[in-house]
């Protein structure tokens, strides 16, 4: 009985270590969380204002001109799009991360 338990554990360890593929979950490609960066700017290749949203991908609550300075607080991914949480008026808003440059 002891041999069967040891053999089963050995096979399980082998399969878990070598035979099974590594995880392909979204967490392996997650971006680092921005705690707070106040040296960020709105970017773009034209003069179209960047929409500020209430939630990632949510209702539009305003807009920012290209070149506006912003504070970034967090990054989240929703439906394959990265969103940056920013200081907005007396609270927070969300903008598409692809149009934010920090540092």
Secondary structure as GFF3:
##gff-version 3
##sequence-region A 1 103
A	DSSP	alpha_helix	2	14	.	.	.	ID=ss1
A	DSSP	pi_helix	15	19	.	.	.	ID=ss2
A	DSSP	three_ten_helix	26	29	.	.	.	ID=ss3
A	DSSP	beta_strand	37	42	.	.	.	ID=ss4
A	DSSP	beta_strand	50	53	.	.	.	ID=ss5
A	DSSP	beta_strand	60	64	.	.	.	ID=ss6
A	DSSP	beta_strand	69	78	.	.	.	ID=ss7
A	DSSP	beta_strand	81	88	.	.	.	ID=ss8
A	DSSP	beta_strand	91	96	.	.	.	ID=ss9
A	DSSP	three_ten_helix	97	99	.	.	.	ID=ss10
A	DSSP	beta_strand	100	102	.	.	.	ID=ss11
###
